[in-house]
Amino acid sequence: MKFTLSNKMNFFQPSIFSELAHYKKQRVAEGENIIDLSIGSPDLAPPSFITETLSKEVLKHDQYGYSLSGTKEFNSAVSSFYKRNYDVNLEIDNEVLLLMGSQDGLVHFPMVFANPGDVILVPDPGYTAYSAGIAMAGANPFFMPLKKENQFLPDLQMIPEDIAKKAKIMILNFPGNPVPALASKEYFAEVVAFAKKFGILVLHDFAYSELYYEGNKPVSFLSVEGAKEIGVEMSSFSKNYNMAGTRIGYLAGNRHVVQAMNQLKSNLDYGVFLPVQRAAIRALEEGDHFCEESRKVYEKRRNVLVKGLIELGWEVSKPDAGMFVWAEIPKGWSSLDFAYALLNKANVVVTPGHAFGPNGEGYVRIALVQETEKLKEAICSIEKANIF
């Protein structure tokens, strides 16, 4: 029997990620030792106090009902975290919303605030969930190029006024994926002024808030004057606390936006498993030292990889934050061809930049998801491949 797919499925064709994963599996089956630096999934375990909390809570018989929403304790922990870290006040009853990871929020967000044909301003290159959410809403993306000459910040002055007047949402992401750039308070203040002028709702994806180096602590969008009037911030426990599989995150900020998202979410799911919420609470309350130690691990990896690649003649920049190196490739290559050359000749998997949007062409994303010895091995393999 033949089944007809909805027109929306035209936006969800097999991606370069699945293509690379399939080819990697084929190479492994052929006996090759492949070093995968493509997927941004933490290889490190959560801190022991999180796993111990989960172990304890799952044995309680009263933890298996629907949670329906974030517990008061969870919302309170998020509020306290923001006050302690960013001097931001959040009302626990109406300015915090539990999510099943930030991916859940990012994909569903445009469905709440945009109609088919509406314009959404989105970073290019940007995280792939943004385009998925825009497609689900039937909206139209307007790409804001992230250029090296602008420190990979969207140039708001380059957005045509007719586009700005039509735009319903602006999505930002600092530190970013795939581009690990940072935004200053001054830049966010420009965003607030721009959003107020044109009546645009701002969504700041803050999933990498705790991954920063050399004291370059990222700025919370909500800490900027006026931000809560026009926007919200979304974060996750996946990268900051290595809880990727437990699927938990939150949305915080403007109460009307939070309420609208809650209206949708109450029709989609029945909340996050209570033991996972309890583990997330402990992460927020007691995770500062763990995050500090985790940053040291990623910083060491960053230093080893960047230094090694530069010594090979690959001029890559050292990121100030995030878990990726956004590396400009040598002239004469396309991103896809270069990624396949690394895979075929050096057995190293990276993600071609065009997978994240048109302006990702000319770059590859390298994830810091292997131990330093593996990174050194990858560097040696690239050197032997004589690509440079």
MOLIN-V662213 format. One line per field, one symbol per residue. burial: b if it has 24 or more other ideal C-beta (glycine too) atoms within 12 Angstrom, else e. Layout:
burial: ???
//
This chain:
burial: eeeeeeeeeeeeeeebbeebeebbeebeeeeeebbbbbbbebbbebbebbbebbeebeeeeeeeeebebbbeebbbbbbebbeebbebebebebbbbbbbbbbbbbbbbbbbbbeeebbbbbbbbbbbbbbbbbbbbebbbbbbbbeeeeebbbbbeebeeebbeebbbbbbbbbbbbbbbbbebebbebbbebbeebebbbbbbbbbbbbbbeebbbbbbbbbebbbebbbbbbbbbbbbbbbebbbbbbbbbeebbebbbebbeeeeebbbbbbbbbbbbbbbbbeebbeebbebbbebbbbbbebbeebebebbbbbbbbbbbbbbeeebebbebbbbbbeebbbbbbbbbbbbebbbbbbbbbbbbebebbbbbbebbeeeebb
//
